[in-house]
Amino acid sequence: MNTSGGAPLDPRRKQLLYRASHRGIKEMDIILGGFAAGRIASLDEQDLDRLETIMDETDRDLLTWFTGEQPVPERLRSEIFDAILAYQAANLP
């Protein structure tokens, strides 16, 4: 599997891409899966760690943070979280 015609993804990236696209709540599949599909190949190891930490949260909590219903906990604030928010703002109605 690869993204955007690039080189094949390593196993960790493949697993994260799958997890991001198969969340259980359609909105989270779209938000996290879309972000991962576009950016997973370019993330460094530290960013992958942060993405895994974000994806370990429940879909319900993530959805309230991504929609702005609840503030994002400081422990999750990162460039990756902000990049996901920016992806969402640019790509979703």
C-alpha positions as CSV (number, residue, x, y, z in Angstrom):
1,M,0.0,0.0,0.0
2,N,1.2,3.5,-0.7
3,T,-0.2,7.0,-0.7
4,S,-0.5,9.4,-3.6
5,G,1.6,7.2,-5.9
6,G,4.6,7.3,-3.6
7,A,6.8,4.6,-2.3
8,P,5.3,1.7,-0.4
9,L,4.6,2.4,3.3
10,D,6.4,0.7,6.1
11,P,4.4,-1.6,8.4
12,R,3.9,1.1,11.1
13,R,2.5,3.6,8.7
14,K,0.3,1.0,7.1
15,Q,-1.1,0.1,10.5
16,L,-1.7,3.7,11.4
17,L,-3.4,4.5,8.1
18,Y,-5.7,1.5,8.6
19,R,-6.5,2.5,12.2
20,A,-7.1,6.1,11.2
21,S,-9.6,5.0,8.5
22,H,-11.5,2.4,10.5
23,R,-12.4,4.2,13.7
24,G,-16.0,3.2,14.2
25,I,-17.5,6.6,13.9
26,K,-17.8,7.7,10.2
27,E,-16.8,11.3,11.1
28,M,-13.6,10.2,12.6
29,D,-12.8,7.9,9.7
30,I,-13.1,10.9,7.5
31,I,-11.1,13.3,9.7
32,L,-8.3,11.0,10.8
33,G,-8.4,8.8,7.7
34,G,-8.2,11.7,5.3
35,F,-5.4,13.3,7.2
36,A,-3.4,10.1,7.4
37,A,-4.0,9.3,3.7
38,G,-2.5,12.7,2.8
39,R,0.3,13.0,5.3
40,I,1.3,9.6,6.8
41,A,4.2,9.1,4.4
42,S,5.8,12.5,5.4
43,L,5.5,12.2,9.2
44,D,8.7,11.6,11.2
45,E,8.9,9.1,14.0
46,Q,8.0,11.7,16.7
47,D,5.0,12.8,14.7
48,L,3.9,9.2,14.3
49,D,4.2,8.8,18.1
50,R,2.0,11.8,18.6
51,L,-0.5,10.6,16.0
52,E,-0.7,7.2,17.8
53,T,-1.3,9.0,21.1
54,I,-4.2,11.0,19.6
55,M,-5.7,7.8,18.0
56,D,-5.6,6.1,21.4
57,E,-8.3,8.5,22.6
58,T,-12.0,7.5,22.2
59,D,-13.8,8.6,19.1
60,R,-16.4,10.5,21.1
61,D,-13.8,12.6,22.9
62,L,-11.9,13.2,19.6
63,L,-15.0,14.3,17.9
64,T,-15.8,16.9,20.6
65,W,-12.3,18.3,20.4
66,F,-12.2,18.4,16.6
67,T,-15.6,20.1,16.4
68,G,-14.7,22.6,19.1
69,E,-17.5,21.4,21.5
70,Q,-14.8,20.8,24.2
71,P,-11.3,22.3,24.5
72,V,-8.4,20.1,23.5
73,P,-6.6,18.8,26.6
74,E,-3.1,20.3,26.9
75,R,-1.5,16.8,26.8
76,L,-2.7,16.3,23.2
77,R,-1.9,19.8,21.9
78,S,0.8,19.4,19.3
79,E,1.7,20.3,15.7
80,I,0.1,17.1,14.6
81,F,-3.2,17.9,16.4
82,D,-3.1,21.3,14.8
83,A,-2.4,19.8,11.4
84,I,-5.4,17.6,11.7
85,L,-7.5,20.6,12.6
86,A,-6.1,22.5,9.6
87,Y,-6.8,19.5,7.3
88,Q,-10.4,19.3,8.7
89,A,-10.9,23.1,8.1
90,A,-9.5,22.9,4.6
91,N,-11.2,19.7,3.4
92,L,-14.5,19.3,5.2
93,P,-17.7,21.4,4.8
